[in-house]
Amino acid sequence: MRESDRANDEASELTRRRFIQFSSLAGTTILAGGGILAGAEHALAAASSACAKGPDPKKCGKTTDSDSLWQHMQKCHSNNTCLQNHADYVVMGGAKSKKKYVNYILVPTERVNGIECPWICDNSAPNYWSAADYYATQPPTVVPTPVGLGINSKQARDFDQLHIHMARARWESWHDLAAQDNLAARTVANWADSRVSVRGFSETLGIIPHTYRVLIWPGFTHDNLFAMLRSMLVRALGHGATTAKAQAIMQYQTLIVIPRPAGGYYIVNSEKAVRDPNNPKLVGTDTCDPLLLMHP
């Protein structure tokens, strides 16, 4: 098989691949050293059952909406002029950088306004994170390593069509995560309680730290990171929390994926309300931008 044919087959497999229900993984050993998804069964099952089978226009946006990214995606997708063009998603150029940092965005071809759309938690939705990770290594959308992927909250984004940023992880951020590897959670059940201080870039303040929740995960080819995040939020909300309550605060979340030097990935989450009890002056953030090399 030619290399080009093999690459096309791999990309087609990403399109065909659907999420395995995450609740089926509960209680399974997923990390060397015996990491187990203990205690998350109820929240994960509830998260799976709460999602619709297709994007709800009332919750995820109408196809007639005038969002410019939604319109631009439709045009390049129909003309086959996107940098990468697939049935479920396309890859387009990212934000222009004064320093010419390389960055791209993966955009669904479904009308999905952003992280707050419940449908992206469903096991029938395409695995956008796995697709972004794949295309970040495929010409002409190759991102320098270590490749970081990120999505912004509703409040922090510029467009109301879901897009995953694909850019090199900042050296300071990657170093801080690796140096504090012991503070990261190894199970979804413990993710809510993890707190890690990670430096990132602020256009107004320069290099500064924020506090994040960090989970070490072996891979996400068959995992729905959006569903995992929402399940974690159920635990973060505490006693009496429901999937509906967790869904209501999805709009405030940022989610970032950065490769771990020792293997696997750091699944990084924050929001402005996140605080570290051991460092109350350190605040959270609702944007992935500080950890990715995109600007200025």
C-alpha positions in Angstrom: 0.0 0.0 0.0 1.3 3.4 -0.9 2.0 5.9 1.9 -0.6 8.3 0.6 -3.2 5.5 0.5 -2.3 4.5 4.0 -2.7 8.1 5.3 -6.1 8.3 3.6 -7.2 5.1 5.1 -6.2 6.3 8.6 -8.1 9.5 8.1 -11.1 7.7 6.9 -11.0 5.5 10.0 -11.0 8.6 12.1 -14.2 9.7 10.4 -15.9 6.3 10.8 -14.8 5.9 14.4 -17.4 6.7 17.0 -16.9 7.0 20.7 -17.2 3.9 22.9 -19.5 4.7 25.7 -17.2 5.9 28.4 -19.3 4.3 31.1 -18.2 0.9 29.8 -14.6 1.7 30.8 -15.5 2.2 34.5 -13.5 -0.1 36.6 -11.0 -0.9 33.9 -7.3 -0.6 34.5 -6.1 2.1 32.1 -2.6 3.1 33.3 0.6 1.3 34.2 0.6 1.2 38.0 -3.1 0.2 38.2 -5.0 3.5 37.5 -8.7 2.6 37.8 -11.8 4.6 37.0 -13.1 3.9 40.5 -16.1 5.8 41.8 -17.1 7.4 38.5 -19.6 4.8 37.2 -22.8 6.7 38.2 -21.8 10.1 36.8 -20.4 8.6 33.6 -23.6 6.6 32.9 -25.7 9.6 33.6 -23.6 11.7 31.2 -24.0 9.1 28.4 -27.8 8.9 28.7 -28.3 12.7 28.9 -27.0 13.4 25.4 -29.1 13.7 22.3 -28.4 11.7 19.1 -27.8 14.8 17.0 -27.1 18.5 17.6 -30.1 20.2 19.0 -30.5 23.6 17.1 -31.9 25.1 20.3 -28.8 24.2 22.3 -26.1 23.9 19.6 -27.0 26.6 17.1 -29.0 26.8 13.9 -27.6 26.0 10.5 -29.0 29.4 9.4 -26.9 31.3 11.9 -24.6 34.0 10.6 -21.4 33.1 12.6 -18.5 33.8 10.3 -16.5 30.7 11.1 -19.5 28.5 10.5 -20.1 30.2 7.1 -16.4 30.0 6.2 -16.2 26.4 7.1 -19.2 25.5 4.9 -17.7 27.4 1.9 -14.3 25.7 2.0 -15.8 22.3 2.8 -18.2 22.4 -0.1 -15.4 23.7 -2.5 -12.8 21.2 -1.1 -10.5 24.1 -0.4 -10.0 23.6 3.4 -6.4 22.7 4.4 -7.8 19.3 5.3 -11.3 18.3 4.2 -13.3 15.5 5.7 -17.0 14.6 6.0 -17.1 15.3 9.8 -14.6 18.1 10.1 -12.2 20.3 8.3 -8.8 21.9 9.3 -8.4 25.6 8.6 -5.7 28.2 9.3 -5.6 29.5 12.9 -5.0 33.0 14.2 -2.3 35.1 12.5 0.7 35.6 14.6 3.2 38.5 14.5 5.9 35.9 15.1 4.5 33.5 12.5 3.8 30.8 15.1 2.2 27.7 13.3 -1.3 27.1 14.4 -4.5 25.6 12.9 -8.1 24.9 13.9 -10.2 21.8 13.5 -13.8 22.7 12.8 -16.9 20.3 12.8 -19.0 20.2 9.7 -22.1 19.8 12.0 -23.5 23.0 13.4 -22.0 22.9 16.9 -21.7 26.3 18.7 -19.1 25.3 21.2 -18.2 23.3 24.3 -21.6 23.9 25.8 -23.4 21.8 23.1 -24.6 18.6 24.8 -24.4 16.6 21.7 -20.6 16.5 21.6 -20.7 14.4 24.8 -22.7 11.7 23.0 -21.0 8.4 21.8 -22.4 9.0 18.3 -20.4 12.3 17.8 -17.1 12.2 15.9 -14.0 12.1 18.0 -12.9 15.6 17.2 -9.9 15.5 19.6 -8.4 12.3 18.0 -8.9 13.9 14.6 -7.1 17.1 15.7 -4.3 15.1 17.1 -4.0 13.1 13.8 -4.1 16.1 11.5 -1.5 18.0 13.5 1.0 15.5 12.1 -0.3 15.5 8.5 0.9 17.9 5.7 0.1 20.6 5.1 -1.1 21.1 8.7 1.9 19.9 10.6 2.4 21.5 14.1 5.8 21.5 15.7 6.1 19.2 18.7 5.0 19.0 21.5 1.6 19.4 19.9 -1.0 21.1 22.1 -4.7 21.0 21.5 -7.2 23.3 23.1 -10.7 24.7 23.2 -11.9 27.9 24.8 -14.9 28.6 26.9 -18.0 30.3 25.5 -16.9 33.6 27.1 -13.4 33.5 25.8 -13.9 32.5 22.2 -14.2 34.7 19.2 -16.5 32.5 17.1 -19.7 30.5 17.9 -18.7 27.4 15.9 -16.7 24.8 17.8 -13.1 24.7 16.9 -10.1 23.0 18.5 -6.8 24.9 18.4 -3.8 23.0 17.2 -0.5 24.6 18.1 2.8 23.9 19.8 2.6 23.7 23.6 4.5 26.5 25.3 7.8 25.4 26.8 7.0 26.9 30.2 3.7 25.1 30.3 5.1 21.8 29.2 7.9 22.0 31.7 5.6 22.9 34.6 3.3 20.0 33.9 6.2 17.5 33.8 7.8 19.0 36.9 4.6 18.5 38.9 3.6 15.2 37.4 2.9 13.9 41.0 0.1 16.4 41.5 -1.9 15.3 38.5 -4.8 12.8 38.9 -4.5 9.3 37.5 -8.3 8.6 37.5 -11.3 10.6 36.4 -12.7 10.2 40.0 -9.7 12.2 41.3 -9.4 14.8 38.5 -11.8 17.2 40.2 -9.5 17.5 43.3 -6.2 18.0 41.4 -4.6 21.4 41.4 -1.5 22.3 39.3 0.1 25.7 38.8 1.1 26.1 35.2 2.7 29.1 33.6 1.3 30.5 30.4 1.4 33.7 28.4 -0.8 36.8 28.9 -0.7 39.5 26.3 -1.0 42.1 29.1 1.0 40.5 31.9 3.6 38.3 30.1 4.4 34.8 31.5 2.1 34.2 34.5 0.7 31.1 36.3 -2.9 29.9 36.5 -4.3 27.0 38.4 -5.6 23.9 36.5 -7.1 20.5 37.1 -4.9 17.9 35.4 -5.5 14.3 34.6 -2.9 11.9 33.2 -4.5 9.8 30.5 -3.0 7.1 28.2 -4.7 8.2 25.0 -8.1 9.3 23.6 -8.6 7.4 20.4 -11.7 5.8 21.9 -12.5 8.2 24.7 -14.8 11.2 24.6 -12.9 13.9 26.4 -16.0 16.2 26.5 -18.0 13.5 28.3 -15.0 12.9 30.6 -14.9 16.6 31.4 -18.6 16.8 32.2 -18.4 13.7 34.4 -15.6 15.3 36.3 -17.6 18.4 36.8 -20.4 16.4 38.5 -17.8 15.4 41.1 -16.4 18.9 41.3 -19.9 20.3 42.1 -20.2 18.0 45.1 -23.1 16.5 47.0 -26.4 16.7 45.1 -24.8 17.5 41.8 -26.4 16.2 38.6 -25.4 15.9 35.0 -27.7 18.7 34.2 -26.0 21.0 36.6 -22.6 20.0 35.2 -23.8 20.6 31.7 -24.9 24.1 32.7 -21.3 25.0 33.6 -19.7 23.4 30.6 -19.8 26.8 28.9 -17.3 28.2 31.4 -14.7 25.5 30.8 -11.4 25.4 28.9 -9.9 22.0 27.9 -6.4 21.4 26.7 -4.4 18.3 25.7 -0.6 18.2 26.0 1.6 15.2 25.5 3.3 13.9 28.6 7.1 13.3 28.3 6.8 10.0 30.2 4.0 8.7 28.0 0.3 9.5 27.6 -1.2 12.9 27.8 -2.0 15.7 30.2 -5.8 16.4 30.0 -5.9 20.0 31.4 -9.0 21.9 32.5 -9.7 25.2 34.1 -12.3 27.9 34.6 -12.2 31.3 36.3 -13.9 29.8 39.4 -11.1 27.2 40.0 -9.0 27.9 43.1 -6.2 26.1 44.8 -6.8 25.9 48.6 -3.0 25.9 49.1 -2.5 29.0 47.0 -5.7 31.1 47.1 -4.2 34.0 45.2 -3.7 31.8 42.2 -6.7 31.9 39.9 -8.1 29.7 37.1 -8.7 30.7 33.5 -11.4 30.1 30.9 -9.1 30.1 27.8 -6.6 27.6 26.4 -4.5 30.4 24.8 -2.0 30.8 27.6 -0.6 27.3 27.2 -0.4 27.2 23.4 2.1 29.0 21.2 -0.2 31.0 19.0 0.5 34.7 19.7 1.6 37.5 19.8 
